[in-house]
Amino acid sequence: MGNKTHKAGFVNIIGKPNVGKSTLMNALIGENLSIITSKAQTTRHRIMGIVNGDDFQIVYSDTPGILQPGYKLQEYMLKFARSAISDADIILFVTEPEENTGELGDLLGKLQKLKVPVLLLINKIDLSTSEQVDELINEWQSALPAAKVIPISALEKFNLEKVFELILENLPDSPPYYPKDELTDKSERFFVSEMIREKILLHYKQEVPYSVEVVVESFKESEKIIHISSLIYVERDSQKGILIGHQGKGLKKVGMESRIDMEKFFGKKVFLETRVKVKKDWRNDGRFLKQSGYNPT
């Protein structure tokens, strides 16, 4: 009996901010690799999650939401998103009931010209009636005739089995790109910084969460415990005060909740140290951004 053909490919998830791309990514891979909050622009990097079967490997990629950049950090984020369009084997374009085809601008033209399969996923349909869903399917099918339009709910995992089946059907024949035991291309330090940033996004309002960058200064692992030292950068002294909070209670809460998530993620005890430092206008500092891992091609 001959060997079965192996399939592998890059399945890139794109869309505007706040359409539920990260929720979809985590549901498809079965792990919380991408930050999920109700705030827009929570994904800053291109994050890969790898799903393996005996005869397939799917490399999912969650990208920052496509938006008009207002500062250099957002320019770098947009480059991550654009690179995902150019190097995909399959595109998952995520939209939601509130979004219409007229809001896409030149993105619609780019999607129409793609030679690779496009699955257009209308997310959050659990918030719509069946009549509204039918109208949305017709609208998007007219806008992108070559795409396969599928209504889903990433949160409720509705229709994700159908999405998975279509991905498998359209994967190209290829050996695996990554070792079969790998879950992601990101480092442990990356996920530590994302867990801390997620808690800041959850607990702080207005500009503070978007003015924060988390850098892991040291990550030392022994058999029973991981010692982690992290530095949280903000842009202004006032933001530093808000983040730390009265008698340090704000920062302490962020640290405690982050540590609990880290212990679940790594499966062992974590000692976490967090400090806050002001770095003025870091979001427009190209050198600092590159040092922090924002290196889109």
C-alpha positions in Angstrom: 0.0 0.0 0.0 1.5 3.4 -1.1 2.0 6.4 1.1 -0.8 8.9 1.3 -0.2 12.3 -0.2 0.6 15.0 2.4 -0.9 18.4 2.3 0.3 21.6 3.9 -0.2 25.3 3.5 -0.5 28.8 4.9 -4.1 29.8 5.8 -4.1 33.5 6.6 -6.9 35.3 8.5 -7.5 38.9 7.5 -10.1 41.5 8.1 -10.8 44.9 9.7 -10.3 45.4 13.4 -12.9 43.9 15.8 -14.5 41.4 13.5 -13.4 38.4 15.7 -10.3 37.2 13.9 -8.5 36.2 17.1 -11.5 34.3 18.4 -11.6 32.4 15.1 -7.9 31.7 15.2 -8.0 30.3 18.7 -11.1 28.2 17.9 -9.5 26.7 14.8 -6.3 25.7 16.6 -7.9 24.9 20.0 -5.4 27.0 21.9 -5.4 30.6 23.1 -2.5 32.1 21.1 -4.1 35.4 20.1 -5.3 38.1 22.5 -9.1 38.3 22.7 -10.7 41.5 24.1 -13.6 43.7 23.0 -11.2 46.4 22.1 -10.1 46.9 18.5 -6.4 46.6 17.4 -5.5 44.0 20.0 -3.4 41.9 17.6 -0.2 43.8 16.7 2.0 41.0 15.3 1.4 38.3 12.8 0.8 35.2 15.0 1.0 31.7 13.6 -0.8 28.6 15.0 0.0 25.2 13.6 -2.5 22.3 13.3 -1.2 18.8 12.4 -2.8 15.7 11.2 -1.3 12.4 9.9 -1.4 13.7 6.3 -1.8 17.4 6.7 -0.4 20.6 8.3 -2.3 23.8 8.4 -0.4 26.9 9.4 -2.9 29.5 10.5 -1.9 33.2 10.6 -3.8 35.8 12.6 -2.9 39.4 11.5 -3.5 42.9 12.8 -6.8 44.4 11.6 -6.6 46.3 8.3 -6.9 50.0 9.2 -5.7 53.5 8.1 -2.5 54.0 10.0 -2.2 57.0 12.3 1.4 56.4 13.6 4.4 54.2 12.7 3.4 51.2 14.9 0.1 51.0 12.9 2.1 51.3 9.6 4.1 48.2 10.8 0.9 46.4 11.7 -0.6 47.1 8.3 2.5 45.7 6.6 2.0 42.4 8.6 -1.6 42.3 7.3 -0.6 43.0 3.7 2.1 40.4 3.8 -0.5 37.8 4.8 -2.5 38.5 1.6 0.6 38.0 -0.6 1.9 34.8 0.8 -1.2 32.8 1.5 -2.3 29.4 0.1 -5.8 30.1 1.4 -7.3 33.4 2.6 -9.9 33.5 5.4 -11.5 36.9 5.0 -13.5 37.7 8.1 -16.4 40.2 8.2 -19.4 40.7 10.4 -23.1 41.7 10.0 -22.4 45.4 10.7 -19.8 45.7 7.9 -20.8 46.3 4.3 -18.9 45.8 1.0 -18.6 49.6 0.5 -16.3 49.9 3.5 -13.5 47.7 2.0 -12.0 50.3 -0.4 -9.1 48.9 -2.4 -9.0 45.7 -0.3 -12.0 44.4 -2.3 -10.0 44.8 -5.5 -7.0 43.0 -4.1 -9.2 40.1 -3.0 -10.9 39.9 -6.4 -7.5 39.6 -8.1 -6.2 36.8 -5.9 -5.3 33.4 -7.5 -5.7 31.5 -4.2 -9.0 30.3 -2.7 -10.8 32.9 -0.6 -13.3 31.7 2.2 -15.4 34.8 3.1 -16.6 34.2 6.7 -19.5 36.3 8.0 -18.8 36.1 11.7 -21.1 36.8 14.7 -24.2 35.6 12.9 -25.6 34.4 16.2 -26.6 38.1 16.6 -28.6 38.1 13.4 -31.9 36.6 12.1 -31.8 34.0 9.3 -33.3 36.5 6.9 -30.5 39.0 7.6 -27.9 36.3 7.2 -29.4 35.3 3.8 -29.2 39.0 2.7 -25.6 39.2 3.8 -24.6 36.1 2.0 -26.1 37.4 -1.3 -24.4 40.8 -0.8 -21.0 39.4 -0.2 -21.3 36.8 -3.0 -22.1 39.5 -5.4 -19.1 41.5 -4.3 -16.7 38.5 -4.4 -18.2 36.0 -6.9 -15.1 33.7 -6.7 -15.2 33.5 -2.9 -16.9 30.8 -0.9 -19.2 32.7 1.5 -19.9 30.9 4.9 -21.9 32.3 7.8 -20.1 31.4 11.1 -20.0 32.2 14.8 -16.4 31.8 16.1 -17.5 32.3 19.7 -20.2 29.5 19.4 -18.0 27.4 17.0 -20.9 27.3 14.6 -20.0 26.1 11.1 -16.3 25.9 11.9 -16.3 22.2 10.9 -17.4 23.2 7.4 -14.6 25.8 7.3 -12.1 23.2 8.3 -13.3 20.7 5.6 -13.0 23.4 2.9 -9.5 24.3 4.1 -8.4 20.6 3.8 -10.0 20.3 0.4 -8.0 23.4 -0.9 -4.6 22.7 0.8 -1.8 22.2 -1.7 0.2 18.9 -1.8 3.3 19.7 0.2 5.5 18.2 3.0 5.1 19.9 6.4 6.7 23.3 6.8 7.3 23.0 10.6 8.1 20.0 12.9 5.0 18.1 13.7 5.2 18.8 17.4 5.3 22.6 17.0 2.2 24.7 17.9 3.4 28.1 16.9 6.4 30.0 15.5 6.4 32.4 18.4 8.7 32.2 21.4 7.8 31.7 25.0 8.8 35.3 25.7 6.4 36.5 23.1 3.4 34.8 24.8 4.5 36.1 28.2 4.4 39.7 26.9 1.0 39.1 25.2 -0.5 37.7 28.4 0.6 40.8 30.3 -0.7 43.1 27.5 -4.0 41.3 27.4 -4.6 42.1 31.1 -3.8 45.7 30.5 -6.2 45.9 27.6 -8.9 44.3 29.8 -8.4 46.6 32.9 -7.5 50.0 31.5 -9.5 52.4 29.3 -8.9 55.2 26.7 -5.3 55.6 25.4 -3.4 53.7 28.1 -3.7 50.1 26.6 -2.6 51.3 23.2 0.4 53.2 24.6 1.8 50.1 26.2 4.5 47.8 24.9 5.7 44.8 27.0 9.3 43.6 26.8 10.5 40.4 28.6 13.9 41.2 30.0 14.7 37.7 31.3 13.1 34.2 31.2 14.8 31.6 33.3 13.3 28.2 33.6 14.2 25.5 36.0 12.5 22.1 36.7 9.8 23.5 39.0 9.6 27.2 38.4 10.0 29.9 35.8 11.5 33.3 36.8 10.3 36.1 34.5 11.3 39.8 34.6 9.2 42.1 32.4 9.3 45.8 31.5 6.1 47.7 30.5 6.8 50.7 28.4 4.3 53.7 28.3 4.6 57.0 26.5 3.9 59.5 29.3 4.4 59.9 33.1 0.7 60.2 33.6 0.1 56.8 31.9 2.8 55.3 34.2 0.8 56.5 37.3 -2.5 55.2 36.0 -1.0 51.8 35.2 0.7 51.4 38.6 -2.4 52.6 40.4 -3.0 53.7 44.0 -0.4 52.0 46.2 0.6 49.8 43.3 -2.7 48.0 43.2 -3.3 48.3 39.5 0.1 46.8 38.5 -0.2 44.1 41.2 -3.6 43.0 39.7 -2.1 42.8 36.2 0.8 40.8 37.5 -1.3 38.4 39.5 -3.7 37.6 36.7 -0.9 37.3 34.1 1.0 34.9 36.4 -2.1 32.7 36.7 -2.5 32.5 32.9 1.3 31.8 32.5 1.1 28.9 35.0 -1.7 27.3 33.0 0.1 27.9 29.8 3.5 26.5 30.9 2.2 23.9 33.4 4.5 25.0 36.2 5.0 27.7 38.9 5.9 31.2 37.7 7.6 34.0 39.6 6.8 37.2 37.7 8.3 40.6 38.2 6.8 43.7 36.4 8.1 47.2 36.2 6.9 50.3 34.3 9.1 52.7 32.3 8.3 55.8 30.3 9.7 55.9 26.7 8.2 59.0 25.0 6.5 58.5 21.6 7.8 54.9 21.3 5.0 54.1 18.8 6.8 56.3 16.2 10.3 55.1 17.1 11.3 52.8 14.2 14.4 51.6 16.0 12.5 50.7 19.2 9.8 49.0 17.2 12.2 46.8 15.3 14.0 45.9 18.6 10.5 44.9 19.9 9.9 42.5 17.0 8.0 44.6 14.6 9.9 43.6 11.5 7.3 43.1 8.7 8.8 42.4 5.3 
